[in-house]
Amino acid sequence: MAQPIENHAVIGDLRTAALVANDGAIDFLCWPRFDSPSVFASLLDDDRGGSFSLAPVLDGGRHRQLYLPDTNVLLTRLMAHGGVSEICDFFNHAEVEPGADAPVQRLVRRVKAVMGPVTFRLHCAPRFDYGRAKHELELRSGREAIFAPDGEGMALRLWSTVDLAADGGDAVAEFTLDTGESAAFVLEDAALDAGDPSADVWVAESFKTTSNTWRAWANRSDYNGRWAAEVRRSALALKLLTCAEHGSMVAAVTYGLPEEAGGERNWDYRYTWLRDSAFIAYAFLRIGHADEARAFGAWLNAREAEAGASGEMKIMYAVDGGEVPHETELGHFRGYLGSVPVRVGNGANNQLQLDIYGELMDAIYLTDAHVAQISYESWTVVRRIVGYVTRNWERADEGIWEVRGGQQHFLHSRLMCWVAMDRAVRLSDKRGLPAPIEDWRRVRDAIYHDIHDNFWNAERQAFVQTRGGDTLDAACLLMPLLRFIGASDPRWLSTMRAIEQDLVVDSLVYRYRNGEDGLSGEEGTFTMCSFWYVECLARAGDLDRARFIFDKMLGYANEVGLFAEELGHAGEHLGNFPQAFTHLALISAATTLDREMAARR
């Protein structure tokens, strides 16, 4: 049986990332990139998915995972009467000068008997191409295993400091360590010809370099507020979702983890959404990490240039800026807790989601203010993008939640079109940049009136999800956060009361409840929306309640401080993991709470 989603930590090297369960198994890894086919995916199918297990042979005991402070270097311990074991997992990682080659991509596992003797078992069972490709195993010199997939695909090499044996196409080992003794294992591209990297000296140096690199990055943050530990962990999680080579950011490490256990809401989040990435860049800016926003800005400039004369942007891209694969189903995978179909690629790629232009323009506006002034070329592209919004803001679309039940006129999409026009007007005024400014202002004001006239339900005394509708949507919690409406405006306060009545359960918030998204089944509460709710309360001046709910939400994080997308009815984590949207919303709520509490004093 797969470990629950919340029983995992994540490690990575800014090119890919792996999930490590608290029993020592790596049960999810795509190689060599975030959006490459998986080689380990037993989290989705324990027979066909593949895994890399490394576990002590001890009866009972307690599992515990922890990160070394301010790093993404992971320790997994099992503490039992028969002994104490410790596994240290990390990807080789070092800072790279501009123009220099990236570090060799290696997954390092070092196991130690803290209190021995302890016997360990290793089972490395890759399953290439999402478990669809067969492979051959070649053992060399007893401590080197080559896994070569049939056809195309990267072969992998496992180096070991203990003797390996073959079990079909898998590499296995059983060995005993006395107190203080350790063994190391390194997984890499088999095409590398750099000698055995599993020697004690290389592993120790790599551990030191990787730890120092992570600490140096974490220490660049200028956030020192009340929730410094939680914010730093969220920042480190977001950093793991960035691609050092391209500057892009993925929405999550995984594909196929369900929003409802046993249901069909199983998507692939290993791509770069403009919406998510713009919010991530803003979260980095709020805590002093401007380099990430700058790198994303460079990646974004290339995508804007590709938009052409129309100014129309795609909603998501592959990490290198290419096309997202067509959505396909992996029918041979049983799915997490039977949640099928397991999908890779993403069919929402072809949807119309007008809100992305608001997030895009907000990111451009903030980058101009905090990183570097916008260039002539970029402003030329911005004018084309804003022109697209002026021509299309009145259209129906699929919206932020990517519904599959048909296009509608969504409040959030209309709101973000207003943001796009507002930030464009502000940027033009601020920098004296040439633009048809009066036309832009007229469109901005028309959208403002359209929202108040057509998305305000007088009977419910609330802004509603769709034009002329009567159901609520937690996405409207962004209205005061994006300064469309004052946080104490009577219309907003009555909307908040309606949201609390319909969508809030204790500190948990559903994104909507109307069941009109074109999919069967239900889903959990959306953790990101809970953090939006906290921020709205704080901005409205209800600081005691905001802090209480925020602290309660932090209690739903897993053992190492990570969140998935949603929380189920038993408080279990649901959806892809770790979820960028959740962690960036946590950072935003924490910084807002700090600011408002300081202002009250």
TATARA-V526155 format. One record per pair of residues at least 4 apart in sequence whose ideal C-beta (glycine too) atoms are under 7 Angstrom apart, sorted by the first residue. I is the first residue (numbers start at 1). GAP is how many residues later the second one is. Records with the same first field share a line. If there is no record, write none. Layout:
I: GAP + GAP
//
This chain:
1: 45
2: 25 + 40 + 41 + 44 + 334
3: 4 + 5 + 18 + 19 + 20 + 24
4: 568
5: 252 + 559 + 568 + 569 + 572
6: 552 + 566 + 567
7: 14 + 15
8: 11 + 12 + 13 + 569
9: 11 + 56 + 65 + 551 + 553
10: 7 + 9 + 227 + 230 + 243 + 552 + 568
11: 6 + 7 + 9 + 61 + 63 + 78 + 79 + 80
12: 4 + 5 + 6 + 60 + 79 + 228
13: 78 + 79 + 80 + 92
14: 228 + 229 + 230
15: 17 + 18 + 90 + 228 + 229 + 230
16: 13 + 14 + 15 + 16 + 17 + 18
17: 17 + 223 + 236
18: 8 + 10 + 11 + 89
19: 8 + 9 + 24 + 234
20: 6 + 54 + 56 + 69
21: 4 + 6
22: 41 + 43 + 54
23: 32 + 40
24: 29 + 30 + 31 + 52 + 63
25: 26 + 27 + 28
26: 14 + 25 + 26
27: 13 + 15 + 16 + 24
28: 10 + 12 + 13 + 15 + 226
29: 9 + 10 + 11
30: 4 + 5 + 6 + 7 + 8 + 240
31: 5 + 8 + 123
32: 4 + 73 + 122 + 157
33: 286
34: 209 + 216 + 219 + 236 + 285
35: 235 + 236 + 283 + 284
37: 91 + 92 + 93
38: 92
39: 11 + 87 + 88 + 89 + 117
40: 9 + 10 + 11 + 12 + 86
41: 4 + 8 + 9 + 86 + 89 + 90
42: 4 + 7 + 8 + 9
43: 6 + 293
44: 5 + 212 + 289 + 291 + 292 + 298
45: 4 + 86 + 288 + 289
48: 79 + 83 + 284 + 285
49: 78 + 82 + 284
50: 75 + 76 + 77 + 81
51: 74
52: 72
53: 70
54: 33 + 55 + 57 + 66 + 68
55: 65 + 66
56: 22 + 29 + 62 + 63 + 64
57: 62 + 63 + 64
58: 20 + 22 + 24 + 25 + 27 + 60
59: 21 + 23
60: 20
61: 17 + 18 + 19
62: 17
63: 15
64: 13 + 15
65: 9 + 10 + 11 + 494 + 495
66: 9 + 494
67: 4 + 5 + 6 + 7 + 493
68: 5 + 7 + 143
70: 144 + 145 + 148 + 149 + 162
71: 140 + 143 + 144
72: 18 + 142 + 164 + 168
73: 15 + 17 + 137 + 138 + 141
74: 15 + 16
75: 11 + 13
76: 11 + 13
77: 7 + 8 + 9
78: 7
79: 5
83: 30 + 32 + 33 + 34 + 35
84: 30 + 31
85: 26 + 28 + 29 + 33
86: 26 + 28
87: 22 + 24
88: 22
89: 20
90: 18 + 117 + 120
91: 15 + 16
92: 11 + 12 + 14 + 16 + 114 + 118
93: 10 + 117 + 120 + 121
94: 9 + 115 + 116 + 119
95: 118
96: 4 + 6 + 7
102: 142 + 143
104: 84 + 88 + 90
105: 83 + 84
106: 80 + 81 + 82 + 91
107: 80
108: 78 + 95 + 98
109: 76
110: 72 + 74 + 93
111: 9 + 71 + 72
112: 70
113: 4 + 5 + 64 + 65 + 66 + 67 + 68
115: 64
116: 61 + 62 + 63 + 65
117: 59 + 60 + 61
118: 58 + 59
119: 55 + 57
120: 55 + 57
121: 53
122: 50 + 51 + 63
123: 47 + 49
124: 21 + 34 + 46 + 47
125: 45
126: 9 + 21 + 30
127: 4
128: 5 + 7 + 21 + 25
129: 4 + 20 + 24
130: 200 + 214
131: 201 + 202
133: 16 + 17 + 18 + 20
134: 16
135: 12 + 13 + 14 + 15 + 34
136: 12 + 33
137: 8 + 10 + 29 + 32 + 33 + 34
138: 8 + 10
139: 6 + 25 + 27
140: 4 + 6
142: 21 + 22
143: 16 + 17 + 18 + 20 + 21
144: 13 + 15
145: 12 + 13 + 19 + 26
146: 9 + 11 + 44
147: 8 + 9
148: 7
149: 4 + 6
154: 35
155: 35
156: 31 + 33 + 34
157: 31 + 33
158: 13 + 27 + 29
159: 26 + 27 + 37 + 38 + 39
160: 4 + 13 + 25 + 38
161: 22 + 23 + 37
162: 11 + 13 + 21
163: 10
164: 7 + 9
165: 7 + 8
166: 5
167: 5
175: 8
177: 4 + 5 + 6
184: 14 + 19
185: 13
186: 11 + 12
188: 4 + 9
197: 5
198: 5
199: 4
200: 4
201: 4
202: 4
203: 4
204: 4
205: 4
206: 4
207: 4
208: 4
209: 4
210: 4
211: 4
212: 4
213: 4
214: 4
215: 4
217: 22
218: 14 + 18
220: 68 + 69
221: 11 + 14 + 66 + 67 + 68
222: 65 + 66
223: 5 + 8 + 64 + 65 + 368
224: 4
225: 365 + 366 + 369
226: 368
227: 4 + 363
228: 4
229: 4
230: 4 + 324 + 331 + 356 + 360
231: 4 + 56 + 356 + 359
232: 4
233: 4 + 328
234: 4 + 349 + 352 + 353
235: 4 + 52 + 54 + 352
236: 4
237: 325 + 341 + 346
238: 42 + 45 + 46 + 342 + 345 + 346
241: 8 + 9 + 339
242: 7 + 50
243: 4 + 5 + 76
246: 53 + 73 + 74 + 75
247: 48 + 49 + 51 + 52
248: 24 + 29 + 48 + 51 + 71
249: 23 + 27 + 28 + 31 + 47 + 331
250: 19 + 20 + 21 + 22 + 69
251: 18 + 20 + 22 + 25 + 329
252: 17 + 324 + 325 + 326 + 327 + 328
253: 17 + 324 + 325
254: 15 + 322 + 323
255: 13 + 14 + 15 + 88 + 89
256: 10 + 12 + 79 + 80 + 86 + 87
257: 9 + 79 + 318 + 319 + 320
258: 5 + 7 + 8 + 78 + 81 + 316
259: 4 + 6 + 264 + 265 + 306 + 307 + 315 + 316
260: 5 + 261 + 262 + 263 + 314
261: 76 + 78 + 307 + 313
262: 75 + 76 + 77
263: 76 + 258
264: 77 + 255 + 256 + 257
265: 254 + 256 + 258
266: 69 + 73 + 75 + 76 + 77
267: 76 + 79
268: 75 + 76 + 77 + 78
269: 307
271: 45 + 46 + 47 + 53 + 75
272: 5 + 44 + 45 + 47
273: 4 + 42 + 43
274: 4 + 39 + 41 + 82 + 85 + 86
275: 4 + 80 + 81 + 84 + 125
276: 4 + 304 + 305
277: 4 + 19
278: 4 + 81 + 82 + 84 + 85
279: 4 + 80 + 302 + 305
280: 4 + 300 + 304
281: 4 + 11 + 12 + 15 + 82
282: 4 + 81 + 84
283: 301 + 304 + 305
284: 5 + 8 + 9
285: 5 + 8 + 81 + 85
286: 301 + 302 + 305
287: 300 + 304
290: 4 + 80 + 81
291: 4
292: 4
293: 4 + 74 + 78
294: 4 + 77 + 78
295: 4
296: 4
297: 4 + 70 + 74
299: 4 + 22
300: 4
301: 4 + 77
302: 4 + 19
303: 10 + 14 + 18
304: 77 + 81
305: 76
307: 4 + 5 + 6 + 74 + 77 + 78
309: 75
310: 78
311: 73 + 74 + 76 + 77
312: 76
313: 43 + 47 + 72
314: 35
315: 33 + 34 + 36 + 38 + 41
316: 8 + 30 + 33
317: 4 + 5 + 7
318: 4 + 5 + 6
324: 21 + 22 + 25
325: 19 + 20
326: 19
327: 16 + 18 + 19 + 20
328: 15 + 16 + 17
329: 12 + 13 + 14
330: 12 + 14
331: 10
333: 9
334: 4
335: 4 + 5 + 7
348: 54
351: 47 + 51
352: 43 + 45 + 46 + 55
353: 44 + 45 + 46 + 47 + 49
354: 38 + 39 + 41 + 43 + 59 + 62 + 63
355: 4 + 44 + 45 + 57 + 58 + 61
356: 4
357: 4 + 28 + 32 + 59 + 60 + 63
358: 4 + 58 + 59 + 61 + 62
359: 4 + 57
360: 4 + 25
361: 4 + 58 + 59 + 62 + 63
362: 4 + 57 + 61
363: 4
364: 4 + 10 + 18
365: 4 + 58 + 61 + 62
366: 4
367: 4 + 5
368: 5 + 6 + 59
373: 58
374: 4 + 5 + 53 + 57
375: 4
376: 4
377: 4
378: 4
379: 4 + 54
381: 4
382: 4 + 42
383: 4 + 52
384: 4
385: 4
386: 4 + 34 + 35 + 38 + 54
387: 4
388: 4
389: 4 + 28 + 31 + 32
390: 49 + 53
393: 24 + 50 + 54
396: 11 + 12 + 13
397: 10 + 13 + 16
398: 4 + 5 + 9
399: 4 + 11 + 13 + 14
400: 12 + 75
401: 110 + 116
403: 114 + 115
404: 113 + 114 + 115
405: 111 + 112 + 113
406: 112
408: 58
409: 57 + 58
410: 4 + 55 + 56
411: 4 + 40 + 44 + 52 + 53 + 54 + 55 + 62 + 65
412: 4 + 61 + 63 + 64
413: 4
414: 4 + 33 + 36 + 37 + 41
415: 4 + 36 + 63 + 64 + 67 + 69
416: 4
417: 4 + 30
418: 4 + 26 + 29 + 30 + 33 + 66
419: 4 + 63
420: 4
421: 4 + 19 + 22 + 23 + 26
422: 4 + 22
423: 4
424: 4 + 16
425: 4 + 12 + 15 + 16 + 19
426: 4
427: 4 + 6
428: 5 + 7 + 9
435: 5
436: 4
437: 4
438: 4
439: 4
440: 4
441: 4
442: 4
443: 4
444: 4
445: 4
446: 4
447: 4
448: 4
449: 4
450: 4
451: 4
452: 4
454: 13 + 14
455: 8 + 9 + 12
456: 7 + 35
457: 5 + 7 + 13
460: 4 + 10 + 38
461: 33 + 37
462: 10 + 32 + 33 + 36
463: 13 + 16 + 32
464: 5 + 6 + 7 + 8
465: 4 + 6 + 7 + 8 + 47
471: 41 + 43
472: 26 + 27 + 30 + 31 + 40
473: 38 + 39
474: 25 + 29 + 35 + 36 + 37 + 38 + 52 + 55 + 58
475: 36
476: 19
477: 52 + 55 + 56 + 59
478: 4 + 54
479: 5 + 6 + 13
480: 5 + 6 + 7 + 12 + 56 + 59
481: 51 + 54 + 55
485: 4 + 6 + 7
486: 6
487: 5 + 49 + 52 + 53
488: 5 + 52 + 53
489: 4
490: 4
491: 4
492: 4
493: 4 + 47
494: 4
495: 4
496: 4 + 40
497: 4
498: 4
499: 4 + 5
500: 4
502: 11
503: 6 + 7 + 10
504: 5 + 29
505: 20
507: 23 + 42 + 45 + 46
508: 17 + 22 + 59
509: 16 + 17 + 20 + 21 + 24
510: 15 + 16
511: 15 + 18
523: 43
524: 42 + 43 + 44 + 50
525: 5 + 41 + 42
526: 40
527: 4 + 36 + 38 + 39 + 40 + 55
528: 4 + 53 + 54 + 57
529: 4
530: 4 + 23
531: 4 + 22 + 54 + 55 + 57 + 58
532: 4 + 53
533: 4 + 16
534: 4 + 12 + 15 + 16 + 55
535: 4 + 53 + 54 + 57
536: 4
537: 5 + 8 + 9 + 12
538: 5 + 8 + 54 + 55 + 58
539: 53 + 57
542: 4
543: 4 + 53 + 54 + 57
544: 4
545: 4
546: 4 + 47
547: 4 + 46
548: 4
549: 4
550: 4 + 39 + 43
556: 11 + 15
557: 4 + 5 + 6
558: 4 + 15
562: 16
563: 15 + 16 + 19 + 20
564: 9 + 10 + 11 + 12 + 13 + 14 + 15
565: 9 + 10 + 11 + 14 + 17
566: 8 + 9
567: 4 + 6 + 7
568: 4 + 6
573: 4
575: 4
578: 5
579: 4
580: 4
581: 4
582: 4
583: 4
584: 4
585: 4
586: 4
587: 4
588: 4
589: 4
590: 4
591: 4
592: 4
593: 4
594: 4
595: 4
596: 4
597: 4
//
